């Protein structure tokens, strides 16, 4: 993979955003009373974890430290 510095910075920015999303979903899950909303937040957290792993993989293929 041969990304420029701009693409690498964009990947880092996306990774930071997805980490924030995961933190919010995980935190809100513990506060929610409604089971349907809790299920949605848990699914979101699970999907976000996979997206974070994918972004980390892209950065590590580039030789960047995650």
C-alpha positions in Angstrom: 0.0 0.0 0.0 1.5 3.3 -1.0 -0.5 6.1 0.6 0.7 9.7 0.8 1.0 11.5 4.1 -2.4 13.1 3.6 -4.1 9.6 3.4 -2.2 8.4 6.5 -3.4 11.5 8.4 -6.9 10.8 7.3 -6.7 7.2 8.5 -5.4 8.4 11.9 -8.3 10.9 12.1 -10.8 8.2 11.3 -9.3 5.9 13.9 -9.5 8.6 16.6 -13.1 9.3 15.6 -14.1 5.6 15.7 -12.4 5.3 19.2 -14.5 8.1 20.4 -17.7 6.5 18.9 -16.8 3.2 20.7 -16.3 5.0 24.0 -19.7 6.8 23.7 -21.6 3.6 22.7 -20.1 1.6 25.5 -20.7 4.3 28.1 -24.3 4.9 26.9 -25.1 1.2 27.0 -24.8 1.1 30.7 -27.1 4.1 31.2 -29.9 3.0 28.9 -33.1 1.5 30.3 -34.8 0.5 27.0 -33.7 -3.0 25.8 -34.1 -2.2 22.1 -31.9 0.8 22.4 -29.3 -1.2 24.4 -29.2 -3.8 21.7 -28.6 -1.1 19.1 -25.8 0.4 21.1 -24.2 -3.0 21.7 -24.4 -3.8 17.9 -22.8 -0.4 17.2 -20.0 -1.1 19.7 -19.3 -4.4 18.1 -19.2 -3.0 14.5 -17.1 -0.1 15.6 -14.5 -2.5 17.2 -14.2 -4.3 13.8 -13.9 -1.0 12.0 -11.1 0.1 14.4 -9.3 -3.2 13.8 -9.6 -2.7 10.1 -8.2 0.9 10.3 -5.3 -0.3 12.5 -4.6 -3.0 9.9 -4.4 -0.4 7.2 -2.1 1.7 9.2 0.2 -1.2 10.1 0.4 -2.2 6.5 1.7 1.2 5.8 4.3 0.8 8.6 2.7 3.3 10.9 2.5 2.9 14.6 -1.0 2.6 16.0 
